[in-house]
Amino acid sequence: MRHDALMSARHRIFMALRLLGSLVAFAAFPIYLAARGVPTAIEVIGFAWLVAPIMIAYFLSRTGRYETAHLLSSAALAGLVMVIAMATGGARSFATIWLAMIPLEAALTASRRVVVGACLLALAAFVSLAGLNALDVLPAFNADPVLQGGLMAFGAGMAVLYAMVLAFGMQTLAQTSASRLNVEEARYRLLASHMSDVISRHRHDGAVDFISPAAERLLGVPVAELMGHGVFDRVHVADRPAFLSALSDAVRGGQMKDVEFRIRRDDVRSCGAHIRAPEYLWIEMRCRPMQETDDGQASVVAVMRDVTERKRQEQALEAARAAAERADESKSRFLATMSHELRTPLNAIIGFSDMIAREDELQLNAARRREYARLINDSGEHLLSVVNGILDMSKLEAGSFEIAPEPFAPGPALINCCELLALKARDCGIDLVTAVPGDLPEIVGDPRAFKQVILNLVSNAIKFTERGGAVTVSAEIRDDRFVLRVRDTGVGIAAEDMERIGDPFFQAGTPYRRRYEGTGLGLSIVKNLVGLHGGELSLQSQIDEGTTVTVTLPMRLEARQAADNVATFTPAPRNVVTRDRARKSA
């Protein structure tokens, strides 16, 4: 027991009392003989019994079985008192008072079992002596009154002295226990205050009875504000049911429970005036039930750990996984799109060129040869546009697309692009309306990129508008920014496709049931070119009602001049406004 201060003190007090009592009794033996004379056989047995406490102390020192040693000591003391009392008057003997010492001595153990056993032994010994007196079977104890009074005073005095020793022993044990408790409490408080994890104790309703100082560093508020329902009030509203369920399950199920939730951290930031800016942290809490509190209510001990960084990594991994899935989907869509976009014109080129090569055999006239040559040329132009779109997209994604900003008039460039597409619109039975003010000021940008944006947007609008519909192109200056708007009365875009409009190779609808030609790169190129100019792109669309695409560009584009006097830009962050923002702007 050397490593347990309290049990060591109990063992030392037990052994000291047994050895001291036996030695005092042996020292009083000559005095007793001088006063009593020749002892009787019972008296000799009584004094011989004094060896028992010494043997019990030796038993405890060798085995460490403290409760067993106390029960043996109580039995030995009860037997010794009975032997002496039987020789000196039974229940009226001076030794009977020592029966009261048996329960008091057992109280040093702090064991209910030992105390109950000692009380039963003392009671049984007293009842036995009283019964023997009543039956008058004990030998007569005929001593003169002076000797009998002296023995009574001696027995009472020794009992009082032993009771004093027991009192000092109890006080020593209480002091040792309190000191040990204070040391352990200070040790645990030191550990709790220096741990990065937060230790707390909760009632069944989630209220906090205790929380370690680490909570102040974690949540940015004093510990006093977290007592009671202070922690619960800072838990994110959406996570409060999970928080309370974990505590309730731990109380009712009696098992450890884990839960993750968000909790508000108050951070005082200096932004002119001191303002509390809330920030939510991800917390992992492990709950374990504990014994009932003083008011009889069950409680839970919880360990809370900040897992915000882990959550961010999980979210990053989830985003990477989603991006990988989208990349795989884009690859599949790219293969499906390219197989159609490349095979169709290639088949036309090969087929019609083969027919021209066999013109003698097929007896082709000049008109037919010109038609075949035109079809071959159209197919080649389509292939070139597909390849150019892929190359432009690759440059934009790699950040190597170069633009050369210069002042230019946007009105004439816009009208020129619409005139180029007017024939295509007329062939499709679509009205192409241009509403461009004649007094539009010059803007600074890349004219080539500007025309490519207009051509792609108007071509898309014509392609997705049914015969008899209309495409309107308008421009204006608003808040020192150039605003281009292309509105059509076409098929529109579904809500589930709105978020992905502008992704490379993405086409709304099912890619394997395509009604319209194209690679899905036009709007993606537009979005990147607008981003390179520091502009914004927004879409508003409804199924079967049409789509409106709005491009907003700054009036002046500030470029970083390279050595060859050509500005080189990296792609700006994509800024496609989703449907919710489009509705707000509308």
Sequence and secondary structure as in RCSB ss.txt:
>XXXX:A:sequence
MRHDALMSARHRIFMALRLLGSLVAFAAFPIYLAARGVPTAIEVIGFAWLVAPIMIAYFLSRTGRYETAHLLSSA
ALAGLVMVIAMATGGARSFATIWLAMIPLEAALTASRRVVVGACLLALAAFVSLAGLNALDVLPAFNADPVLQGG
LMAFGAGMAVLYAMVLAFGMQTLAQTSASRLNVEEARYRLLASHMSDVISRHRHDGAVDFISPAAERLLGVPVAE
LMGHGVFDRVHVADRPAFLSALSDAVRGGQMKDVEFRIRRDDVRSCGAHIRAPEYLWIEMRCRPMQETDDGQASV
VAVMRDVTERKRQEQALEAARAAAERADESKSRFLATMSHELRTPLNAIIGFSDMIAREDELQLNAARRREYARL
INDSGEHLLSVVNGILDMSKLEAGSFEIAPEPFAPGPALINCCELLALKARDCGIDLVTAVPGDLPEIVGDPRAF
KQVILNLVSNAIKFTERGGAVTVSAEIRDDRFVLRVRDTGVGIAAEDMERIGDPFFQAGTPYRRRYEGTGLGLSI
VKNLVGLHGGELSLQSQIDEGTTVTVTLPMRLEARQAADNVATFTPAPRNVVTRDRARKSA
>XXXX:A:secstr
 TT HHHHHHHHHHHHHHHHHHHHHHHHHHHHHHHH S  HHHHHHHHTTHHHHHHHHHHHHH  HHHHHHHHHH
HHHHHHHHHHHHTTGGGSGGGGGGGHHHHHHGGGT HHHHHHHHHHHHHHHHHHHHHHHHT S      HHHHHH
HHHHHHHHHHHHHHHHHHHHHHHHHHHHHHHHHHHHHHHHHHHH SSEEEEEETTS EEEE THHHHHHSS GGG
GTBTHHHHHB GGGHHHHHHHHHHHHHH S EEEEEEEEEEEEEESSSEEEEEEEEEEEEEEEEE   TTS  EE
EEEEEE HHHHHHHHHHHHHHHHHHHHHHHHHHHHHHHHHHHHHHHHHHHHHHHHHHTHHHHT  HHHHHHHHHH
HHHHHHHHHHHHHHHHHHHHHHHT  B   EEE HHHHHHHHHHHHHHHHHHTT EEEEE  TT   EEE HHHH
HHHHHHHHHHHHHTS TT EEEEEEEEETTEEEEEEEE S    HHHHTTTTSTT  SS TTS SS   S HHHH
HHHHHHHTT EEEEEEETTTEEEEEEEEES     B TTS BB       EE HHHHHHH 
